[in-house]
Amino acid sequence: MKTLLADYQAKSSNSLSFELTQGAESIGKLTYKNWFHFTATLELANHSTYQLIPKGFWHSTIELKEADRVLLKFSMNWNGSIALKTYFNDMENEYLLKHRGVFNESFLLIDQEETELLIMKPHVKWINLNYEYQIQASDRFESLSNKELLLLTSIHCANYYMSMMAGTY
């Protein structure tokens, strides 16, 4: 990643929710309805809420909705990467979340030009079986208009990936 501009942290307090912060500032929250399900709610710091809803028989596609409007879709590719398609501000963009490594694992979000936007490093807290993510964002990512939604959805994608690989879905 060329230029890192911002550091974020996502902490899970109870395995069902992740609080996303930048320093002492709350960015938003990702909350799952229950364990082993991919249905979730995103709430931004301004209290706007969005729903992540699995679609299809195998729940292979997940949509981010505001009321009835689809803002984002993602699904896992055959190679394990996750393809995201956003529809923010009536513009369509595509991103890819890739998993790297085994012992020093991370997730990398890239855009259509293969520019690195985010690096997310998961850390398991074995005492309470919760995840934490350290996230570094590039200046290009920071310029995106809906970066908060993309950040929280990227956390959901990483959780989705780890659940699928562990067979806990």
N, C-alpha and C positions, 0 to 999 in steps of 0.2 A: 504494500500500500504506500503510495507516494507521500501524500500530505495528510497527516492525521490532525484533525482540528478539535474534535470533541470526544470526551470519554463519558460513557453512560454505564450505569449498573442496574441490573435487574435482580431482585432478591425475592425468593419464595419464602413465605412465612409458614405455610401450612400445606404445601403440595398442590393447592387448588388456586393460588393466586400469586402473581408476580407484580411487584411494585417497581416501576421504571423511574430512575432518578438520574439527574445530571448534577453532581455535587449535592447540595442540600435541597435542590429544587425538584419537586415531583413533576414528572412528565405525564404519567398515566399508569393504568393498572390493567392487567390481563387476569380475568377470573374465569375459571372453569366451573361448569355446573356440577360435575361430579367426576370422580376419578375414572380413568379409562375411557373418557369421552372427549371428543374434539370440539364439542359445542362450548363456546366461550363468549364472554362479554369484554369489550374494550371500553375503558372509560378514560378520557383525557382529563388533564388538569382543569379544563374549563367546564367539566361535568357533561360534555357531550358523550353519548354512548353509541356503541356499534356492536353488532352481533357477528360472530364467526360461526357459520352453520355448515356442517358436512352435507354433501349432496351425493346422490347415487347409491346404488345397492351396497357397494363396498366402502362408501364414504371416501372415495378416491379423490374427490374435488372438494375443496372448502372455500366458501364464499364469505367475504366481509361485506356486511350490509348495514346501511343506515336506513332504517324503516324498510321499505321494499326495494330500495335502490342498491344494486350491486356496485361496490367501489373497487373490489379486488377479488381475484380468484387465484387459487394455487393448487397444484397437484404434483405428486412425486413422479419423476421420470424413471424409466427402466434402469438407469445407471445410478440411481440414488439421489440425484440432485432434485431440487424442488423448483419448478417453474412458476413464477408469479406474473400475473398480468393485472395491471392497475388501470382504473378508469376514472382517475381523479380529474376534476375540472374538465370533464368531457374529452379528455385526451387519453389515448391508450399507450401504455408503456410496458415493456417486458423486462423482467429481472430473473436472475438465477441464484439460488442459494445452494452452495456446494459445501459438503462436509470434507474436512481434511484431517488426516492423522488418526491415530488410535490412542496412543498414550498422552500425547500433547495435542488433543483434538481441538478443532475450531470450525466455525462456519464462516463462509465468505459470501457476501452478497455482491453480485456484479450486475452491471446494466447491459444493454444490447451491444455496446461498443467494447464490452469486456473490461470496463473500468471498475476497479475495486472500490466499493462504496462503504462496506462495513466489514469488520472482523469481530466475531462473537466467540468468546472463549467460555465454555461451560465449566463450572466447578461443582462437584457433588459434595454436599455437606452430609457425610455419612452418619453423623450423630442423629440427625432428624430426617434423613433421606430427602433433603430438599436441594434444588438446583439454584445456582447463582450464575449470572452471566456478566462478564466484563466485556463491554462493547466499545470499540473504537470506530469512529466515523470519519470519513474524508471530508474535505471542504466541499466537494461536489455533492455528497450526500446532504450536508448541512444546508445546501441551497435549494433542496427539494421542498415544495410547498406543503406536502403532507407527510413529512418525515416522521412525525410522531406515530401516525397510523402504520407506516411501513416498519418502524422500529418494533412496535408491539406485535405486529403480524410476523415479523422475522423471529421473534422469540417463540411465538406459537409454532412456526414452521420448524424451528430447531427441536422443540418438544415433540412435535409430530414425527420428525425424523427419528429421534431417539426411541419413541414409543414403537414405531414401526419396526425398527431394527431389533428391539428387545422382544418383540412379539407380544406387547401388552395392550394392544388396541382392542 
